[in-house]
Amino acid sequence: MIEWRGLRHRYAAGTEIVFDDFELREGRHLLLRGASGSGKSTLLALLAGLLSASEGRLLVAGQDLRAMSARQRDAWRGATLGFVPQRLHLSAALTVRGNLELPALCAGLPVDHGRADELLDRLELHALAQRLPHQLSVGQAQRVALARALMRRPRLLLADEPSAGLDDANTARMLALLSQTAAEQGATLVLATHDARVIAAADASFVERVLR
Ligand SMILES: Nc1ncnc2c1ncn2[C@@H]1O[C@H](COP(=O)(O)OP(=O)(O)OP(=O)(O)O)[C@@H](O)[C@H]1O
């Protein structure tokens, strides 16, 4: 499902991150660990095709991302990937429902209102559908970002520090939601975290990778 060999990324400022070779088989999930600054967010951005690695080979869902043009990567990302970023990037001017429907509008695609309804139900957000992001709790906003990431039924779901700002109960709930929804949708999860609660809760379907 995911494989990288000889992968390195050098930022313009000079920092170079070297990733040891790795392969994640179909049906497993990835728990990406490592101290602050070890490269977790960089690796997620590479996996999402948002950054292009300076060296190496990176295969995601059968595609060699480094062999694709930026335009091809954009199309691939829209069709394959859901991303729950660390800073949720909800649009402040749009309702919860509007936030779920915005990516399709931006991509010039038809909005799947039925899918939005299904996810609002599934993630217990229906009663909040007309609220604006500033009217949500941290946990509710996280669920909106997750629902938005799932709109196009991605094969791969990336989440950067999904427990950030959540208390223990909401952390457990978020992880259960991620695992259940991934199982229901047949999606592979990649979670980047340094939260001991997340690491302790990850079941045997997760392969751990510690970045150094
Ligand atoms: N845009 C950038 N330009 C230059 N260096 C960067 C840039 N983004 C990140 N870095 C550097 O790359 C390294 C890896 O950063 P990254 O954000 O991937 O780490 P991380 O493991 O996700 O950290 P954290 O857990 O604190 O979010 C760090 O040394 C960071 O300073």
The ligand as a Gaussian input file, in Angstrom:
#p B3LYP/6-31G(d) Opt

LIG

0 1
 N        9.110000      24.761000       5.461000
 C       10.215000      24.382000       6.096000
 N       11.412000      24.929000       5.792000
 C       12.545000      24.532000       6.411000
 N       12.573000      23.564000       7.354000
 C       11.419000      22.994000       7.689000
 C       10.186000      23.363000       7.091000
 N        9.183000      22.597000       7.633000
 C        9.788000      21.806000       8.536000
 N       11.111000      22.023000       8.578000
 C       12.107000      21.347000       9.418000
 O       12.084000      19.960000       9.093000
 C       12.216000      19.159000      10.268000
 C       10.996000      18.225000      10.389000
 O        9.829000      19.012000      10.630000
 P        8.376000      18.331000      10.753000
 O        7.391000      19.425000      10.912000
 O        8.198000      17.374000       9.632000
 O        8.567000      17.504000      12.116000
 P        7.450000      16.802000      13.042000
 O        8.031000      15.484000      13.452000
 O        6.134000      16.777000      12.344000
 O        7.393000      17.796000      14.272000
 P        6.175000      18.126000      15.296000
 O        5.900000      16.843000      16.060000
 O        6.755000      19.197000      16.174000
 O        4.991000      18.595000      14.485000
 C       12.357000      20.132000      11.424000
 O       13.740000      20.287000      11.685000
 C       11.763000      21.424000      10.887000
 O       12.385000      22.548000      11.488000

